[in-house]
Amino acid sequence: MRTNEEKFTTVIQKNTFYFFNPDFEQRYEVQNLNALNNLLQLVQTKVQQEGVKKMSFLKSCCYILMG
């Protein structure tokens, strides 16, 4: 664990805000990993159903980007 002085020095040197919350970071990581896993499974299913086609892949990417 870093001291307050070390945190302050980091903020001043890097012109940034230092905040560490392990619970938040773990939840955020889990949510992102689950979302990524779901998207990869979607692409895998599309490839299995339609084969590897450029348009299928592009549609999947657009779907992913648009949410």
N, CA, C and O atoms as CSV, one atom per row, in Angstrom:
chain,resi,resn,atom,element,x,y,z
A,1,MET,N,N,0.844,-1.180,0.000
A,1,MET,CA,C,0.000,0.000,0.000
A,1,MET,C,C,0.886,1.239,0.000
A,1,MET,O,O,1.874,1.313,0.731
A,2,ARG,N,N,0.530,2.178,-0.805
A,2,ARG,CA,C,1.336,3.396,-0.909
A,2,ARG,C,C,0.936,4.397,0.170
A,2,ARG,O,O,-0.212,4.447,0.612
A,3,THR,N,N,1.909,5.177,0.571
A,3,THR,CA,C,1.630,6.214,1.567
A,3,THR,C,C,0.945,7.387,0.882
A,3,THR,O,O,0.961,7.509,-0.343
A,4,ASN,N,N,0.352,8.233,1.684
A,4,ASN,CA,C,-0.303,9.420,1.133
A,4,ASN,C,C,0.701,10.325,0.431
A,4,ASN,O,O,0.380,10.946,-0.582
A,5,GLU,N,N,1.906,10.399,0.963
A,5,GLU,CA,C,2.943,11.223,0.344
A,5,GLU,C,C,3.302,10.693,-1.049
A,5,GLU,O,O,3.480,11.473,-1.984
A,6,GLU,N,N,3.406,9.382,-1.181
A,6,GLU,CA,C,3.701,8.780,-2.484
A,6,GLU,C,C,2.563,9.037,-3.474
A,6,GLU,O,O,2.803,9.338,-4.643
A,7,LYS,N,N,1.347,8.918,-3.003
A,7,LYS,CA,C,0.188,9.197,-3.862
A,7,LYS,C,C,0.192,10.642,-4.310
A,7,LYS,O,O,-0.032,10.934,-5.485
A,8,PHE,N,N,0.445,11.543,-3.387
A,8,PHE,CA,C,0.493,12.967,-3.704
A,8,PHE,C,C,1.583,13.252,-4.737
A,8,PHE,O,O,1.367,14.016,-5.678
A,9,THR,N,N,2.731,12.646,-4.562
A,9,THR,CA,C,3.840,12.836,-5.502
A,9,THR,C,C,3.455,12.338,-6.896
A,9,THR,O,O,3.772,12.982,-7.895
A,10,THR,N,N,2.780,11.208,-6.964
A,10,THR,CA,C,2.324,10.677,-8.248
A,10,THR,C,C,1.364,11.646,-8.923
A,10,THR,O,O,1.468,11.899,-10.123
A,11,VAL,N,N,0.439,12.180,-8.158
A,11,VAL,CA,C,-0.530,13.127,-8.703
A,11,VAL,C,C,0.173,14.362,-9.253
A,11,VAL,O,O,-0.156,14.827,-10.344
A,12,ILE,N,N,1.122,14.889,-8.520
A,12,ILE,CA,C,1.841,16.091,-8.946
A,12,ILE,C,C,2.719,15.785,-10.170
A,12,ILE,O,O,2.710,16.550,-11.135
A,13,GLN,N,N,3.460,14.699,-10.142
A,13,GLN,CA,C,4.373,14.367,-11.236
A,13,GLN,C,C,3.638,14.053,-12.537
A,13,GLN,O,O,4.064,14.479,-13.610
A,14,LYS,N,N,2.565,13.329,-12.446
A,14,LYS,CA,C,1.877,12.871,-13.652
A,14,LYS,C,C,0.646,13.699,-13.983
A,14,LYS,O,O,-0.054,13.414,-14.955
A,15,ASN,N,N,0.382,14.713,-13.189
A,15,ASN,CA,C,-0.785,15.563,-13.408
A,15,ASN,C,C,-2.039,14.701,-13.553
A,15,ASN,O,O,-2.786,14.822,-14.524
A,16,THR,N,N,-2.248,13.845,-12.585
A,16,THR,CA,C,-3.343,12.893,-12.646
A,16,THR,C,C,-3.995,12.754,-11.272
A,16,THR,O,O,-3.531,13.332,-10.289
A,17,PHE,N,N,-5.055,11.994,-11.223
A,17,PHE,CA,C,-5.753,11.748,-9.971
A,17,PHE,C,C,-5.515,10.300,-9.566
A,17,PHE,O,O,-5.710,9.393,-10.375
A,18,TYR,N,N,-5.103,10.077,-8.351
A,18,TYR,CA,C,-4.823,8.717,-7.875
A,18,TYR,C,C,-5.982,8.226,-7.022
A,18,TYR,O,O,-6.343,8.837,-6.015
A,19,PHE,N,N,-6.552,7.112,-7.449
A,19,PHE,CA,C,-7.633,6.507,-6.680
A,19,PHE,C,C,-7.558,5.004,-6.881
A,19,PHE,O,O,-7.494,4.536,-8.017
A,20,PHE,N,N,-7.566,4.264,-5.830
A,20,PHE,CA,C,-7.509,2.813,-5.919
A,20,PHE,C,C,-8.605,2.219,-5.060
A,20,PHE,O,O,-8.635,2.403,-3.843
A,21,ASN,N,N,-9.490,1.516,-5.703
A,21,ASN,CA,C,-10.567,0.829,-5.003
A,21,ASN,C,C,-10.597,-0.602,-5.531
A,21,ASN,O,O,-11.144,-0.847,-6.606
A,22,PRO,N,N,-10.020,-1.548,-4.795
A,22,PRO,CA,C,-9.919,-2.924,-5.302
A,22,PRO,C,C,-11.277,-3.567,-5.588
A,22,PRO,O,O,-11.393,-4.349,-6.531
A,23,ASP,N,N,-12.296,-3.257,-4.803
A,23,ASP,CA,C,-13.625,-3.832,-5.043
A,23,ASP,C,C,-14.177,-3.368,-6.381
A,23,ASP,O,O,-14.688,-4.170,-7.163
A,24,PHE,N,N,-14.070,-2.065,-6.640
A,24,PHE,CA,C,-14.542,-1.518,-7.908
A,24,PHE,C,C,-13.763,-2.122,-9.074
A,24,PHE,O,O,-14.355,-2.533,-10.072
A,25,GLU,N,N,-12.449,-2.176,-8.949
A,25,GLU,CA,C,-11.629,-2.705,-10.037
A,25,GLU,C,C,-11.970,-4.161,-10.335
A,25,GLU,O,O,-12.029,-4.556,-11.500
A,26,GLN,N,N,-12.192,-4.947,-9.311
A,26,GLN,CA,C,-12.524,-6.358,-9.527
A,26,GLN,C,C,-13.887,-6.480,-10.212
A,26,GLN,O,O,-14.028,-7.251,-11.162
A,27,ARG,N,N,-14.895,-5.731,-9.746
A,27,ARG,CA,C,-16.218,-5.780,-10.380
A,27,ARG,C,C,-16.130,-5.329,-11.833
A,27,ARG,O,O,-16.734,-5.936,-12.717
A,28,TYR,N,N,-15.374,-4.262,-12.073
A,28,TYR,CA,C,-15.222,-3.722,-13.421
A,28,TYR,C,C,-14.560,-4.748,-14.335
A,28,TYR,O,O,-15.000,-4.950,-15.467
A,29,GLU,N,N,-13.502,-5.397,-13.845
A,29,GLU,CA,C,-12.822,-6.418,-14.631
A,29,GLU,C,C,-13.755,-7.576,-14.943
A,29,GLU,O,O,-13.804,-8.045,-16.080
A,30,VAL,N,N,-14.487,-8.036,-13.953
A,30,VAL,CA,C,-15.386,-9.168,-14.146
A,30,VAL,C,C,-16.460,-8.814,-15.169
A,30,VAL,O,O,-16.766,-9.619,-16.049
A,31,GLN,N,N,-17.030,-7.629,-15.061
A,31,GLN,CA,C,-18.065,-7.207,-16.010
A,31,GLN,C,C,-17.506,-7.140,-17.424
A,31,GLN,O,O,-18.143,-7.610,-18.366
A,32,ASN,N,N,-16.321,-6.558,-17.579
A,32,ASN,CA,C,-15.727,-6.448,-18.906
A,32,ASN,C,C,-15.362,-7.811,-19.470
A,32,ASN,O,O,-15.573,-8.070,-20.655
A,33,LEU,N,N,-14.819,-8.678,-18.637
A,33,LEU,CA,C,-14.460,-10.010,-19.116
A,33,LEU,C,C,-15.698,-10.807,-19.505
A,33,LEU,O,O,-15.679,-11.536,-20.497
A,34,ASN,N,N,-16.764,-10.674,-18.738
A,34,ASN,CA,C,-18.003,-11.370,-19.081
A,34,ASN,C,C,-18.573,-10.840,-20.387
A,34,ASN,O,O,-19.034,-11.617,-21.223
A,35,ALA,N,N,-18.546,-9.532,-20.567
A,35,ALA,CA,C,-19.055,-8.931,-21.800
A,35,ALA,C,C,-18.222,-9.393,-22.991
A,35,ALA,O,O,-18.772,-9.749,-24.033
A,36,LEU,N,N,-16.908,-9.387,-22.843
A,36,LEU,CA,C,-16.032,-9.836,-23.921
A,36,LEU,C,C,-16.270,-11.303,-24.242
A,36,LEU,O,O,-16.306,-11.686,-25.411
A,37,ASN,N,N,-16.432,-12.116,-23.223
A,37,ASN,CA,C,-16.713,-13.539,-23.419
A,37,ASN,C,C,-18.012,-13.729,-24.196
A,37,ASN,O,O,-18.069,-14.539,-25.121
A,38,ASN,N,N,-19.049,-12.990,-23.827
A,38,ASN,CA,C,-20.331,-13.093,-24.526
A,38,ASN,C,C,-20.204,-12.686,-25.988
A,38,ASN,O,O,-20.779,-13.329,-26.866
A,39,LEU,N,N,-19.452,-11.620,-26.250
A,39,LEU,CA,C,-19.280,-11.163,-27.629
A,39,LEU,C,C,-18.500,-12.177,-28.458
A,39,LEU,O,O,-18.823,-12.413,-29.622
A,40,LEU,N,N,-17.480,-12.772,-27.862
A,40,LEU,CA,C,-16.712,-13.786,-28.586
A,40,LEU,C,C,-17.556,-15.030,-28.866
A,40,LEU,O,O,-17.418,-15.652,-29.919
A,41,GLN,N,N,-18.412,-15.383,-27.939
A,41,GLN,CA,C,-19.306,-16.518,-28.167
A,41,GLN,C,C,-20.292,-16.215,-29.294
A,41,GLN,O,O,-20.630,-17.094,-30.086
A,42,LEU,N,N,-20.750,-14.962,-29.357
A,42,LEU,CA,C,-21.647,-14.548,-30.435
A,42,LEU,C,C,-20.953,-14.679,-31.790
A,42,LEU,O,O,-21.527,-15.213,-32.739
A,43,VAL,N,N,-19.727,-14.194,-31.875
A,43,VAL,CA,C,-18.970,-14.289,-33.127
A,43,VAL,C,C,-18.723,-15.757,-33.477
A,43,VAL,O,O,-18.847,-16.145,-34.638
A,44,GLN,N,N,-18.380,-16.563,-32.492
A,44,GLN,CA,C,-18.154,-17.987,-32.732
A,44,GLN,C,C,-19.404,-18.657,-33.293
A,44,GLN,O,O,-19.322,-19.441,-34.238
A,45,THR,N,N,-20.556,-18.349,-32.713
A,45,THR,CA,C,-21.815,-18.923,-33.183
A,45,THR,C,C,-22.103,-18.497,-34.614
A,45,THR,O,O,-22.512,-19.313,-35.440
A,46,LYS,N,N,-21.889,-17.211,-34.907
A,46,LYS,CA,C,-22.114,-16.713,-36.274
A,46,LYS,C,C,-21.204,-17.421,-37.269
A,46,LYS,O,O,-21.644,-17.789,-38.358
A,47,VAL,N,N,-19.957,-17.612,-36.910
A,47,VAL,CA,C,-19.006,-18.283,-37.802
A,47,VAL,C,C,-19.432,-19.733,-38.015
A,47,VAL,O,O,-19.348,-20.249,-39.129
A,48,GLN,N,N,-19.884,-20.385,-36.956
A,48,GLN,CA,C,-20.320,-21.772,-37.087
A,48,GLN,C,C,-21.558,-21.882,-37.965
A,48,GLN,O,O,-21.694,-22.838,-38.730
A,49,GLN,N,N,-22.468,-20.906,-37.861
A,49,GLN,CA,C,-23.704,-20.947,-38.636
A,49,GLN,C,C,-23.495,-20.530,-40.087
A,49,GLN,O,O,-24.050,-21.143,-40.999
A,50,GLU,N,N,-22.695,-19.487,-40.300
A,50,GLU,CA,C,-22.584,-18.888,-41.628
A,50,GLU,C,C,-21.223,-19.095,-42.275
A,50,GLU,O,O,-21.024,-18.735,-43.435
A,51,GLY,N,N,-20.290,-19.670,-41.534
A,51,GLY,CA,C,-18.943,-19.806,-42.054
A,51,GLY,C,C,-18.191,-18.500,-41.891
A,51,GLY,O,O,-18.735,-17.501,-41.421
A,52,VAL,N,N,-16.943,-18.528,-42.285
A,52,VAL,CA,C,-16.114,-17.338,-42.151
A,52,VAL,C,C,-16.295,-16.510,-43.420
A,52,VAL,O,O,-15.724,-16.814,-44.467
A,53,LYS,N,N,-17.099,-15.462,-43.302
A,53,LYS,CA,C,-17.331,-14.554,-44.417
A,53,LYS,C,C,-17.028,-13.139,-43.951
A,53,LYS,O,O,-17.270,-12.776,-42.800
A,54,LYS,N,N,-16.505,-12.368,-44.852
A,54,LYS,CA,C,-16.134,-11.002,-44.498
A,54,LYS,C,C,-17.345,-10.216,-43.996
A,54,LYS,O,O,-17.245,-9.510,-42.993
A,55,MET,N,N,-18.480,-10.326,-44.673
A,55,MET,CA,C,-19.673,-9.558,-44.279
A,55,MET,C,C,-20.197,-10.007,-42.917
A,55,MET,O,O,-20.618,-9.173,-42.115
A,56,SER,N,N,-20.178,-11.279,-42.650
A,56,SER,CA,C,-20.634,-11.773,-41.350
A,56,SER,C,C,-19.761,-11.215,-40.244
A,56,SER,O,O,-20.248,-10.782,-39.200
A,57,PHE,N,N,-18.455,-11.234,-40.498
A,57,PHE,CA,C,-17.526,-10.717,-39.500
A,57,PHE,C,C,-17.741,-9.225,-39.288
A,57,PHE,O,O,-17.758,-8.756,-38.150
A,58,LEU,N,N,-17.905,-8.474,-40.377
A,58,LEU,CA,C,-18.125,-7.027,-40.267
A,58,LEU,C,C,-19.438,-6.715,-39.551
A,58,LEU,O,O,-19.506,-5.786,-38.746
A,59,LYS,N,N,-20.471,-7.488,-39.844
A,59,LYS,CA,C,-21.761,-7.281,-39.159
A,59,LYS,C,C,-21.607,-7.527,-37.656
A,59,LYS,O,O,-22.140,-6.776,-36.840
A,60,SER,N,N,-20.877,-8.580,-37.301
A,60,SER,CA,C,-20.652,-8.874,-35.887
A,60,SER,C,C,-19.876,-7.751,-35.221
A,60,SER,O,O,-20.197,-7.348,-34.103
A,61,CYS,N,N,-18.857,-7.245,-35.902
A,61,CYS,CA,C,-18.069,-6.147,-35.343
A,61,CYS,C,C,-18.928,-4.894,-35.164
A,61,CYS,O,O,-18.831,-4.209,-34.146
A,62,CYS,N,N,-19.766,-4.600,-36.153
A,62,CYS,CA,C,-20.660,-3.442,-36.043
A,62,CYS,C,C,-21.638,-3.619,-34.897
A,62,CYS,O,O,-21.912,-2.678,-34.151
A,63,TYR,N,N,-22.160,-4.826,-34.760
A,63,TYR,CA,C,-23.080,-5.124,-33.671
A,63,TYR,C,C,-22.401,-4.906,-32.330
A,63,TYR,O,O,-22.987,-4.344,-31.405
A,64,ILE,N,N,-21.154,-5.361,-32.239
A,64,ILE,CA,C,-20.396,-5.212,-30.999
A,64,ILE,C,C,-20.158,-3.735,-30.699
A,64,ILE,O,O,-20.347,-3.284,-29.569
A,65,LEU,N,N,-19.742,-2.992,-31.715
A,65,LEU,CA,C,-19.431,-1.569,-31.510
A,65,LEU,C,C,-20.667,-0.754,-31.189
A,65,LEU,O,O,-20.597,0.186,-30.397
A,66,MET,N,N,-21.794,-1.095,-31.786
A,66,MET,CA,C,-23.022,-0.336,-31.556
A,66,MET,C,C,-23.737,-0.754,-30.276
A,66,MET,O,O,-24.630,-0.056,-29.796
A,67,GLY,N,N,-23.339,-1.890,-29.733
A,67,GLY,CA,C,-23.952,-2.372,-28.494
A,67,GLY,C,C,-25.153,-3.153,-28.818
A,67,GLY,O,O,-25.825,-3.654,-27.916
